[in-house]
Amino acid sequence: MNIILASNSPRRREILENTKVRFSIKGSQIDEVINSNESPKETVMRLAYEKALDIAKDNKDALVIGADTIVVINDTILGKPKDEKEAYDMIKLLSGKTHYVITGFALINLSLEKKVIDYEISKITFKELSNECIKDYIQTKESLDKAGAYGIQGYGALLVKNIEGDYFNIVGLPISKMSDCLKNHFNINLFYGG
C-alpha cells in the first residue's frame, strides 16, 4: 500500500524514516484554525484528520498519515509564535512549570473506507529560566516554527527539567502508538515496512 505523510515537518519525516516503511511526502495546505469550543485533544485530532483528508482526496488508494502537535498550559493552547517577542513570552510562561504536549494523528485510506484518529499526551517540566537564558534560546531562531516556541530535539532540550511520556510525541509524531494502530487497523508492520 502506498503511504503518504501529509506533513512538511522534517521532524515527522525523520521519525518515520527510522522505521522500515517506505513513504512519500505531500504537505497539506489546510488552515490550522483553533476553535475555542474544542478541547485541546479534540483540536489536534480534528487538525490531523483535516490534514490527512486534504491529501487523501487526491490519493484515494493510499494510506495517508496526518498529524498535529500543540503545547498546552493551564488549558491554554500555545501554537507557533508569530515573532520573537511572542516566542519569548511563551518560554517565559513555561519557565519553572509543567505543561503538556498533545499530538493528534489520523490514518486514512478512502478506498478502504477506513480511518483511525487518536492522540498521545506527554508531560514536560521546564527548569526555572533566567531572562538571559530565554533570550539566548530565542537567538538560536529554533523557536519560531514550533508549537510552544521550543524544539525538544534541539537547543530546547537545555530548557527541560523532566519528561513523562513519549519523547517522540513531543517531537511531533507518537510513533509507538501510531505503529500499534497501523498494525491493528491496516496490517502494516513498521519493523518490516509492510
DAWO-V701689 format. One record per helix or strand. SS is the DSSP state (H for helix, E for strand). FROM is the first residue (numbers start at 0). LEN is the number of residues. Records with the same first field share a line. If there is no record, write none. Layout:
SS: FROM-LEN + FROM-LEN
This chain:
E: 2-3 + 23-2 + 62-11 + 75-3 + 79-1 + 97-12 + 113-13 + 146-1 + 159-5
H: 9-8 + 39-17 + 83-11 + 130-9 + 141-4 + 154-5 + 166-5 + 174-12
